[in-house]
Structures are given as structure tokens and as C-alpha cells.
Amino acid sequence: MAGGASVTRPNTPLLPLAALLVAASACQTAAPPPAPAPVPVEVQPAPEEKPAPPQVFVRVTGSRLNVREGPGVDTAAIAKAKKGERLAVVGQDGDWYQVRVGTDRTGWVLGKFVTRDEPCGPDKATAEILNAPPLTFTEGKSLGRVVLEATVASSGSVIATKVVQDTTGDAALEKQAEGELRALRFAPPVRKCRPLPFIYTFTRNF
């Protein structure tokens, strides 16, 4: 062609349409199969545990009570219980209570010689002061110290006192300390449901 340049294009072979579709489909990732539907599970609530009934006790009211093999006066006595003794009840047959004797056996006591008792709390090795009387003090120099020893009954009341030390040399101060001590009320130690008498040391500084 005069006055112009000619352009030569290379002959590019055309891929068949089917081959293009196969290549495109090969590039796609296959979708995972759908997850199975969850199976419903019926949950049963756990059964509630009923608390054990409180232990029943009886206390001996007679001076000395026979504990028998069976619920009747015609059965043999296997032990004796003292007045005030506390027995754990494990059964009942009419007017008779089956009680625990020692650690490994049981026996029977007649109901008219015992009385029902409240459940027992834990043992307590120490005493507690339930009240605190007002204390009076003298201004100025120290006058000394009074130390008293008190015998406390199982009821928690002071029943006797004894002077252990008195550095005041003043009988009036000693008497004042004794009055303050006797005004105290205690919760005594307890062992096997029985309150115990004890000795208490009272120190009073003047």
C-alpha cells in the first residue's frame, strides 16, 4: 500500500470454548457437604437429695436405768445408764426406745424413765465471758495488781474465789476485784453436750 506501513499480526490459535469452561471450573473449590442437623437430647434433672433427719436423743431421768436386749421388761439387761446420761435413739417400739450403747451395739429403754433431748452441738474446749462489768480506775500512779482464781460452775456462775496475788496491800481494792469477778457470767466448755465446771484466773490492775 503506497504511503503507509503494513502491520503483520501473528497467527494466534484460538482455544476451543469447551476447554476454557473446563479450566474455569477446575479453578473453583468444591463446596463442603451440609452439616447434619443436631439430634435433640432430653436432659433429665438430677434428683434432689433430701437432708437426713436430725438425730434424736433422750436423757435418762431415773437414778439408774436398765438397757435391755428387747422392748420389754422380760428381756435381759445388757447395760445400765446413769441419771442425766444422754443416749442416741435409733428406733422406737411403742413406749420403748432403741438406743445406742457404746459404739457397736444397741439396747432398749422404757420411755417413762427418759425424756427427749435437743440435738447436741459440737464440743467446745474454752469458756467465754458473756458480760463485762464496768471497771473503775484511780488517776495517778499505779497502785498494784490483784490476781484472783475463780471456781466457775457448769451453769457459768462463779461459786468461789481465791486470792493468788495482791501487790496493792489494800483490802478494799482486793474486795472490789472480787466483786467484779463474781459479777461475770460465762458460757462454760462443753463435752458430749455437757457443760463443764472450770477454773478462771482474773487479773485486775489498779
C-alpha positions in Angstrom: 0.0 0.0 0.0 1.5 3.2 -1.1 2.2 5.8 1.5 1.5 3.6 4.5 3.1 1.0 6.7 1.8 -2.5 6.8 1.3 -4.3 10.2 1.7 -8.0 10.3 -0.2 -9.8 13.2 1.0 -13.2 14.4 -1.4 -16.0 13.9 -2.7 -16.9 17.5 -4.6 -20.1 17.7 -8.0 -19.7 19.4 -8.7 -22.2 22.3 -11.9 -24.0 21.9 -14.8 -22.8 24.2 -15.1 -26.1 25.8 -11.5 -26.1 27.0 -12.0 -22.7 28.6 -15.0 -23.8 30.5 -13.2 -26.9 31.8 -10.2 -24.8 33.0 -12.5 -22.3 34.8 -14.4 -25.0 36.6 -11.2 -26.6 37.7 -10.2 -23.4 39.5 -13.3 -23.4 41.7 -13.2 -25.2 45.1 -15.9 -27.8 45.6 -18.4 -26.7 48.4 -18.4 -29.0 51.6 -21.5 -31.1 52.2 -24.0 -29.6 54.6 -23.6 -30.5 58.3 -26.1 -32.9 59.7 -28.9 -31.4 61.8 -28.3 -31.8 65.7 -30.2 -34.6 67.3 -32.3 -33.3 70.2 -31.3 -34.7 73.6 -33.6 -34.7 76.6 -31.8 -33.7 79.8 -33.2 -35.2 83.0 -32.7 -33.0 86.1 -30.7 -34.6 88.9 -32.8 -35.9 91.8 -32.7 -33.6 94.8 -31.0 -35.2 97.9 -33.2 -34.9 100.9 -31.3 -33.9 104.1 -31.0 -36.6 106.7 -33.4 -36.1 109.6 -31.8 -34.8 112.8 -30.6 -37.3 115.3 -33.0 -37.8 118.2 -31.6 -38.1 121.7 -33.1 -38.9 125.1 -31.7 -38.2 128.6 -32.1 -40.6 131.5 -34.3 -39.2 134.3 -34.2 -42.3 136.6 -31.3 -42.8 139.1 -30.1 -45.9 137.3 -31.8 -47.4 134.2 -31.6 -50.9 132.7 -30.8 -51.0 129.0 -32.4 -54.3 127.8 -32.0 -56.6 124.8 -35.5 -56.0 123.6 -38.5 -53.8 124.1 -39.9 -55.5 127.2 -39.2 -55.9 131.0 -38.9 -59.6 130.5 -35.8 -59.3 128.4 -32.2 -59.4 129.8 -30.4 -56.2 130.8 -27.2 -55.7 128.8 -26.1 -52.4 130.3 -27.0 -49.6 132.8 -27.4 -45.9 132.1 -26.8 -43.2 134.8 -29.1 -40.3 135.6 -28.5 -37.5 133.2 -26.8 -39.7 130.6 -27.6 -38.8 127.0 -28.5 -41.6 124.6 -28.9 -41.5 120.8 -32.2 -43.0 119.6 -32.0 -45.4 116.6 -35.5 -46.9 116.8 -38.8 -47.0 118.7 -41.4 -49.6 119.6 -44.4 -48.2 121.4 -43.2 -46.8 124.8 -39.7 -48.3 124.3 -36.7 -46.5 122.7 -33.9 -48.4 121.0 -30.7 -46.5 121.9 -27.0 -46.8 121.1 -24.9 -48.3 123.8 -21.2 -47.8 123.4 -20.0 -47.8 119.8 -21.1 -51.2 118.4 -24.4 -52.3 119.9 -27.9 -51.1 120.8 -30.4 -51.8 123.6 -33.9 -50.7 124.7 -35.0 -48.3 127.5 -38.5 -47.6 128.7 -39.8 -44.2 127.7 -41.1 -43.2 131.1 -37.6 -43.2 132.5 -36.2 -40.9 129.8 -37.0 -37.5 128.3 -36.5 -36.2 124.8 -33.4 -34.0 124.4 -32.4 -31.4 121.9 -29.7 -32.2 119.3 -26.2 -31.8 120.6 -23.8 -29.2 119.3 -20.1 -29.6 118.8 -17.7 -29.9 121.8 -16.2 -26.6 123.0 -12.8 -26.6 124.8 -12.8 -23.0 126.0 -15.0 -20.8 128.1 -16.4 -17.4 127.0 -17.3 -14.3 129.1 -20.9 -13.3 128.4 -20.7 -9.9 130.1 -18.2 -7.3 131.2 -18.8 -5.4 134.4 -17.8 -1.7 134.4 -14.3 -1.1 135.8 -13.3 1.9 137.9 -9.8 3.4 137.7 -7.9 5.8 140.0 -6.0 8.6 138.4 -2.3 8.9 139.2 0.3 6.3 139.8 -0.3 2.6 139.6 -1.5 1.1 142.9 -0.7 -2.5 142.1 -2.4 -5.7 140.9 -4.8 -8.2 142.3 -4.9 -11.8 140.8 -7.8 -14.0 141.8 -8.7 -17.6 140.9 -12.4 -18.4 140.5 -14.2 -21.7 140.5 -16.9 -21.5 137.9 -19.8 -23.9 138.0 -21.2 -25.6 134.9 -24.0 -23.1 135.0 -21.5 -20.3 134.2 -21.6 -18.6 137.6 -18.7 -18.0 139.9 -19.1 -20.0 143.1 -15.8 -19.5 144.9 -12.7 -17.2 144.7 -9.2 -17.3 146.0 -6.5 -14.6 146.1 -3.4 -15.6 144.2 -1.6 -12.3 144.3 -2.2 -8.8 145.7 0.5 -6.2 145.3 -1.8 -3.3 146.3 -1.7 -4.0 150.0 -5.2 -2.6 150.1 -8.0 -4.9 151.3 -10.7 -2.6 149.8 -9.2 -3.0 146.3 -9.0 -6.7 146.8 -12.7 -6.8 147.7 -13.5 -4.6 144.7 -11.7 -7.0 142.4 -13.6 -10.0 143.9 -16.9 -8.2 143.4 -16.1 -7.6 139.7 -15.1 -11.2 139.3 -18.3 -12.6 140.9 -20.4 -10.3 138.5 -19.0 -12.2 135.5 -21.2 -14.8 133.7 -19.6 -17.4 131.5 -20.5 -19.9 128.7 -18.6 -22.9 130.0 -16.7 -25.5 128.0 -18.8 -28.3 126.6 -18.0 -32.0 126.1 -20.6 -34.5 124.8 -23.3 -32.0 125.3 -22.5 -31.4 129.0 -21.3 -28.0 130.2 -18.2 -28.4 132.4 -17.1 -26.5 135.6 -13.7 -24.9 135.2 -11.1 -22.5 136.9 -10.7 -18.9 135.7 -7.9 -16.6 136.5 -8.9 -12.9 136.9 -6.2 -10.2 136.8 -7.2 -6.7 138.0 -4.7 -3.8 137.6 -5.3 -0.7 139.8 
